[in-house]
Amino acid sequence: MEIKNRWFPYEKSIVINALYDTIEALGLSLDSSNSVRGTLIVSDAQHTGSMRVALDAAGHTDRTQVHIYPHDVGKNIINADCKIKLNM
């Protein structure tokens, strides 16, 4: 299980809103969300694979790290379109 992560030069609230828009644009399903903690559970349209997205500002107000943890080993819903949108 490969964990993907990347820093973005924006505060956490901007990054989480961008993720909501990206999830919708890619046709993924937002299964659960906790915007205070900065965690999202996302699955593909058929609910055959899922991932947890966690945001970490680590005390920074000017940048946020996004971690993507696949839940289902062998299923990769982080496809090329998602990698392009998130520049991962």
N, C-alpha and C positions, 0 to 999 in steps of 0.2 A: 504494500500500500504506500504509494508515493504521496507525500504531503507537499502541496504547492503553496508558496507564499510570495508576497511581494509588498513592498512599501509604496504608498501613494502619498504625494505631498499635499494632502488635504486633511482637514479635521474629520473625526469619526462620523459626524452627522452627514457630511457631504458624501463620504464614501458609502455609507449604508444606503442613502437615497439613490446613489448611482447604481448600486447592486440591485435594488428593487427594480429600477428601470431596465437594467440589463437582463435580469431574470425574466421579466415580462417580454422583452423584445426577442429573447431566444426561445420563447414558448415553453419555458420550464415551469414547474409548479412549486410555489412557495408553501411548504407543508407546515412550517412553524417559524416564528420570529420572536426574538426578544431584543428590541432595539436598544434597551438600556444596557444590557450585557454585550450587545453586538454579536449575536449569534443567529444564524439562519439555518434551517434544514430545507434543502432543495431536492426535488426529484425530477426525472424526465417526465414527459407528458403521459407516458404509459405506466408510470410508477414502478419501473423495473429496476431502477438504480437510483441511489441518492447520495448526497454529500452534505457535510456540515461546513458552513462558512463561519469563521470566527474573526472578528475584528479586534485588534489590539493597538491602542494608542500608546501604551507603555509610558504614560506620564507626559507625552508630547501633545501639544495642542495644534501643531502645524503639520503632522503626518500621522498616517495610520497604516498598520500592517494587516494584510488580509491573508488568512490561512485557509486552505481548502483541504478538508479531510474526506476522502471517499469512504462511504459506509459499506459499500458492497464490493468485496474483492472480486476482481475479474470483470466488473462492469465499470465502464468509464463514461460518465455523462459529460465530462469536461472535454468536449470535442473541439475541433479546429476553430469553429465559429466563436466559441466561448474564449478560447485562448487569444484570438484576435481582439475581441472586445475588451478583455481585461489586460491585454499585453503581458500574458504570463508565459 
